[in-house]
Amino acid sequence: MSLHADLLAQAEYLAKREPKRPRQASLRRAISAAYYALFHLLIYEAARLFVRDERLWKLTNRAYGHGEMSRISKAFVKSEWPKVFDPVKAAMPIPQAIRDVAAAFVDLQDARHDADYNLAKVFTRGEALAHIERAKQAFDDWETVRTLDLARVYLGCFLLWEQWNKNR
């Protein structure tokens, strides 16, 4: 199995491991793992855009930053493109499934921040399972669009947004 699939399975395991009173540590780690599952799916796909050799893409994926990916995902949710695409963006709307993946990324990252750092928040199993379902849906949505050019543009923006967004 891939790391992203393993993380998704681990998230579900952690959310369900204590049948009666789930520990906060288990629920928090489940939410975090759900986010990291989607993060690793997207950086796997993005790194594979540039290199095919496994030894190289395993190193290339370190170029992707959580904050930058979140900023770009927020832009895609709003159907914002880098400036280089101005000539085509009106004729090529971003598919809803890509916008849904981007929104899930942002929401899951926010949930991970709460799970990892907000000790005042108490999580329920239902909340953890809802975040896991959100990640699963993002995986399914990604599968429907992953071969589209616009999905590749989304992934390419993780590294090239600033370059593509310059005034020319």
Secondary structure as UniProt FT lines:
FT   HELIX           3..16
FT   HELIX           24..50
FT   HELIX           54..60
FT   HELIX           61..63
FT   HELIX           66..77
FT   TURN            78..79
FT   HELIX           83..85
FT   HELIX           86..89
FT   TURN            90..91
FT   HELIX           96..117
FT   TURN            119..120
FT   HELIX           125..145
FT   TURN            146..147
FT   HELIX           149..164
//
